[in-house]
Structures are given as structure tokens and as C-alpha cells.
Amino acid sequence: MTTKRTNRKSKGRRVSHVLLKGKGVAAARRRATGKDSDAINFESLENRQLMSVVNVTDFGAKPNDGQDDRSAVEAAIAASQAGDVIQFPVGTLNFSNSVTLRSGRTYQGVRGTTPIGIENLPRFVTALSRIEGGFRLDAGASNITIQDFDINSPACAINTSSSSNLVIRRNRISAHGDHAVRTAGANGFKLVDNFFDHTTGADRAGELWNLSNFEVSRNILYYVHNGFHICDPKDNGSCSTTSAGS
């Protein structure tokens, strides 16, 4: 029996974002300098930034003990890097003053499972991470997400100015002074899917000035003194709100 030998060229596969270390990096780079050099992209492990989760309880924050957790939370933030998630626990943390949030991070509470049972109110699930206090952002802060909190503040719950790419979503927000959420000059601002609850001590649920590329939508207002004051908006904005109660 004779065997027929055939010569076939195998098709190469395009590979992207290959991670190589050691001698293999240099060898592969040499191979990639020919006609097919655009087929492979290399990324050094040393240059790759990996997202990590920083838990505030690891820095001394203790839910439900009635003590001031502000220093512990700020220590966790100081130990984090851009791209990290700052994780808050189930239960109540207390702040003696507003906690300052750094750029490039997601501030994450624990989502709840039980919807609020208020007649004629759209479905909303209160987060299990409660904050007795508020958050503030330095002017020019960027790339921050605040989500899944139950915030009860004696003054402004979230205060910022001139921020970019700020997302505030799925929070229950109560404030009893100033405005519940205050911002000015924000670009890429999203205030979505929040429940503003009993903010009668605050002037407005939102004092929002000079916004660009913004979305204020699907927020529920329940027993608020005033709704959102969107003043002098710039480009590319949308707003829609559900009100219930007065």
C-alpha cells in the first residue's frame, strides 16, 4: 500500500494581547518583525494593571458599632490604586464628616434583594450597605462610580464640582440639609436608578449646574422638598424622573 503525501499550508491564527515572560518575549518579538508583525500584539506582565478589591473592613471599619468609621474608610482609599474597587460591607458605617473619594475607583456597596413595598412606587431594592454621613469629591475628580448604597446624610450626601465621568446609580439617598446631590461643571455625569427618599430637610434632591454629556434618568423622588434643579446645561443631556409622594 502506498501512502499519498500531501503538502498543505496551515492557516495561522490571529492572537491578541499575548502575555509572555522571560526569553520567550525576545524570541517572539524577533519572529514578529517580519511581514506578519501586525498579527500579534504583546503586553508585558510588568506593565499590565490588574484590578483589585480593597475591603474597608480590612482597615478597621466596623459596621453597626456606632463608632466613627471615616478614618478607616479613608485609609482603605489611600491604600488603593486607580482601577480598584473599594468594597463596603453589609451594615451601617458612620462618618463624622464627609469621606473624600479619589479618582479612578468604584465605590461599591452590597445590593439588596427585597423591593421597597410602597404603593404605586416603581420597583426599587435598597442596598444593604448603609452610610450615616456623606461623600465628597475634590474638584476635577474623574472616573468614579458610586453604587449600591443607602446614604443618610445630615447635609449633602454627594458633593462634587468639575468632575468627569462620574456615575451615581442604584443608591437610596436621604439628606437633611443643603442639597442631596450637588455638582457643577461636570462632564460625563450619570445620575441614574436612584431613590431619593425623605429629603425634606434638603433644599433640592439635585443641584446640578453646567452639565455636559449627562444623563439624569429613572430616579424616584419620594417625599422631597424640591426635585432636580438642572441649570444652564451644555451639550448632549437627557433627563427623566419618576415622582411618588410629595
C-alpha positions as CSV (number, residue, x, y, z in Angstrom):
1,M,0.0,0.0,0.0
2,T,1.3,3.4,-0.9
3,T,0.7,6.5,1.1
4,K,-0.1,9.7,-0.7
5,R,1.8,12.5,0.8
6,T,0.3,16.0,0.6
7,N,1.8,19.3,1.5
8,R,-0.8,21.7,3.0
9,K,-0.2,25.1,4.5
10,S,-1.8,25.5,7.8
11,K,-3.7,28.7,8.4
12,G,-2.3,30.9,11.1
13,R,-4.4,32.3,14.0
14,R,-4.5,35.9,14.9
15,V,-3.7,36.3,18.5
16,S,-4.1,39.5,20.5
17,H,-2.8,40.6,23.9
18,V,-0.5,37.6,24.5
19,L,1.3,37.7,27.8
20,L,4.8,36.3,27.8
21,K,7.7,36.5,30.2
22,G,11.4,35.7,30.1
23,K,13.3,34.6,27.0
24,G,10.1,33.9,25.1
25,V,9.4,37.6,24.9
26,A,12.5,38.4,23.0
27,A,12.2,35.4,20.7
28,A,8.6,36.1,19.9
29,R,9.4,39.8,19.2
30,R,12.1,38.7,16.7
31,R,9.6,36.5,14.9
32,A,7.1,39.3,14.8
33,T,9.4,41.7,12.9
34,G,8.6,40.2,9.5
35,K,5.6,40.7,7.3
36,D,3.2,39.3,9.8
37,S,4.4,41.6,12.7
38,D,1.0,43.2,12.9
39,A,-0.7,39.9,13.7
40,I,0.5,39.7,17.3
41,N,0.2,42.3,20.0
42,F,2.4,41.9,23.1
43,E,1.8,43.2,26.5
44,S,4.3,42.9,29.3
45,L,3.1,41.5,32.6
46,E,5.0,44.1,34.4
47,N,3.1,46.9,32.6
48,R,-0.3,45.4,33.0
49,Q,-2.5,46.9,35.7
50,L,-4.8,44.4,37.4
51,M,-7.9,45.5,39.2
52,S,-8.2,44.5,42.9
53,V,-10.8,44.8,45.5
54,V,-10.0,46.7,48.7
55,N,-12.3,46.0,51.6
56,V,-12.8,48.8,54.1
57,T,-13.2,46.3,56.9
58,D,-9.6,45.2,56.5
59,F,-8.6,48.8,57.5
60,G,-10.7,48.9,60.7
61,A,-14.2,49.8,59.5
62,K,-16.7,48.0,61.7
63,P,-20.4,48.1,60.7
64,N,-23.1,48.6,63.3
65,D,-20.9,49.5,66.2
66,G,-22.0,53.2,66.2
67,Q,-18.3,54.4,66.1
68,D,-16.8,56.8,63.6
69,D,-15.5,54.8,60.5
70,R,-14.3,57.7,58.5
71,S,-10.6,57.3,59.1
72,A,-10.7,53.6,58.4
73,V,-12.5,54.1,55.1
74,E,-10.1,56.9,54.0
75,A,-7.2,54.6,54.9
76,A,-8.6,51.9,52.6
77,I,-9.0,54.5,49.8
78,A,-5.4,55.7,50.4
79,A,-4.1,52.2,50.1
80,S,-5.9,51.6,46.8
81,Q,-4.9,52.4,43.2
82,A,-6.7,53.6,40.2
83,G,-8.9,50.9,38.8
84,D,-9.6,49.3,42.2
85,V,-13.0,48.6,43.7
86,I,-13.5,49.9,47.3
87,Q,-15.9,47.4,48.8
88,F,-18.2,48.3,51.7
89,P,-19.8,45.7,53.9
90,V,-23.4,44.9,54.9
91,G,-24.5,47.1,57.8
92,T,-24.1,50.7,58.8
93,L,-20.9,52.7,58.8
94,N,-20.8,56.1,60.5
95,F,-18.9,59.2,59.2
96,S,-18.2,62.2,61.5
97,N,-17.6,64.2,58.3
98,S,-17.8,63.6,54.6
99,V,-15.4,61.0,53.2
100,T,-13.3,62.2,50.2
101,L,-13.3,59.9,47.2
102,R,-10.3,59.5,44.9
103,S,-10.4,59.3,41.2
104,G,-10.4,56.2,39.1
105,R,-12.2,53.9,41.5
106,T,-15.5,52.2,42.0
107,Y,-17.1,52.6,45.4
108,Q,-19.3,49.5,45.8
109,G,-21.9,48.7,48.4
110,V,-23.8,45.4,48.7
111,R,-27.0,45.1,46.7
112,G,-30.2,44.2,48.5
113,T,-32.8,41.6,47.5
114,T,-36.1,42.9,48.9
115,P,-38.0,45.7,47.0
116,I,-39.5,48.6,48.8
117,G,-43.2,47.9,49.4
118,I,-44.7,51.4,48.7
119,E,-47.9,51.5,46.7
120,N,-47.6,53.0,43.2
121,L,-43.9,53.2,43.5
122,P,-41.7,51.6,40.8
123,R,-39.6,48.7,41.9
124,F,-36.5,49.7,43.9
125,V,-34.3,47.5,46.0
126,T,-32.5,49.2,48.9
127,A,-28.8,48.4,49.3
128,L,-27.6,46.6,52.4
129,S,-24.6,49.0,52.9
130,R,-25.8,52.0,54.8
131,I,-23.8,55.2,55.2
132,E,-24.6,57.6,58.0
133,G,-22.8,60.6,56.5
134,G,-21.8,61.7,53.0
135,F,-19.2,61.6,50.2
136,R,-17.3,64.4,48.6
137,L,-15.1,64.6,45.5
138,D,-12.3,67.1,45.0
139,A,-12.6,69.5,42.1
140,G,-11.5,67.8,38.9
141,A,-12.1,64.2,40.1
142,S,-12.7,61.7,37.3
143,N,-13.7,58.1,36.6
144,I,-15.7,57.5,39.8
145,T,-18.6,55.2,40.3
146,I,-20.7,55.3,43.5
147,Q,-23.3,52.5,43.6
148,D,-25.5,50.3,45.8
149,F,-25.5,52.4,49.0
150,D,-28.2,53.5,51.4
151,I,-27.0,57.0,52.3
152,N,-28.4,59.1,55.1
153,S,-26.6,62.4,55.4
154,P,-27.2,65.3,57.8
155,A,-26.1,67.6,54.9
156,C,-25.1,67.0,51.3
157,A,-25.0,63.3,50.5
158,I,-22.7,63.5,47.4
159,N,-20.9,66.8,46.7
160,T,-18.6,67.4,43.7
161,S,-17.6,70.0,41.2
162,S,-15.9,70.0,37.8
163,S,-15.8,66.2,37.7
164,S,-15.7,64.0,34.7
165,N,-17.1,60.5,34.1
166,L,-19.0,60.4,37.5
167,V,-21.6,57.7,37.8
168,I,-24.1,57.6,40.7
169,R,-26.5,54.7,40.5
170,R,-28.7,52.3,42.5
171,N,-28.4,54.3,45.7
172,R,-31.1,55.2,48.2
173,I,-30.3,58.8,49.2
174,S,-31.7,60.8,52.1
175,A,-30.3,64.2,53.0
176,H,-31.4,66.7,55.7
177,G,-29.5,69.9,54.7
178,D,-28.0,71.6,51.7
179,H,-28.8,69.5,48.6
180,A,-28.9,65.7,48.4
181,V,-26.6,65.7,45.4
182,R,-24.6,68.8,44.3
183,T,-22.4,69.2,41.3
184,A,-21.3,71.9,38.9
185,G,-19.4,71.8,35.6
186,A,-19.5,68.0,35.3
187,N,-18.8,66.3,32.0
188,G,-19.9,62.7,31.6
189,F,-22.3,62.8,34.6
190,K,-24.8,60.0,35.2
191,L,-27.4,60.1,38.0
192,V,-29.5,57.0,37.3
193,D,-31.7,54.5,39.0
194,N,-31.6,56.1,42.4
195,F,-34.3,56.5,45.1
196,F,-34.4,59.9,46.8
197,D,-36.2,59.3,50.0
198,H,-37.4,61.9,52.6
199,T,-35.0,64.7,51.6
200,T,-37.4,67.3,53.0
201,G,-34.6,68.8,55.1
202,A,-32.5,69.4,51.9
203,D,-33.3,72.3,49.6
204,R,-33.3,70.1,46.4
205,A,-32.8,66.4,45.6
206,G,-30.2,67.6,43.0
207,E,-28.5,70.9,42.4
208,L,-26.9,70.3,39.0
209,W,-25.2,73.1,37.1
210,N,-23.4,73.4,33.8
211,L,-23.6,69.7,32.9
212,S,-22.2,68.2,29.6
213,N,-22.8,64.7,28.2
214,F,-25.1,63.9,31.1
215,E,-27.9,61.5,31.9
216,V,-30.4,62.1,34.8
217,S,-32.9,59.3,34.4
218,R,-35.1,56.7,36.2
219,N,-34.7,58.3,39.6
220,I,-37.5,58.1,42.1
221,L,-38.4,61.1,44.2
222,Y,-40.3,60.2,47.3
223,Y,-41.2,63.0,49.8
224,V,-38.6,65.5,48.7
225,H,-38.7,69.3,49.3
226,N,-37.8,70.1,45.7
227,G,-36.7,67.9,42.8
228,F,-33.8,68.4,40.4
229,H,-32.5,71.9,39.5
230,I,-30.7,71.4,36.2
231,C,-29.3,74.9,35.5
232,D,-27.6,76.0,32.3
233,P,-26.9,72.5,30.8
234,K,-24.4,72.2,28.0
235,D,-24.2,69.6,25.3
236,N,-25.8,66.1,25.0
237,G,-28.1,65.8,28.0
238,S,-31.2,63.8,28.9
239,C,-33.4,63.9,31.9
240,S,-36.4,61.8,33.0
241,T,-37.7,61.2,36.6
242,T,-40.4,59.4,38.4
243,S,-42.1,61.1,41.3
244,A,-44.1,59.5,44.0
245,G,-45.3,61.2,47.2
246,S,-44.9,64.9,48.0
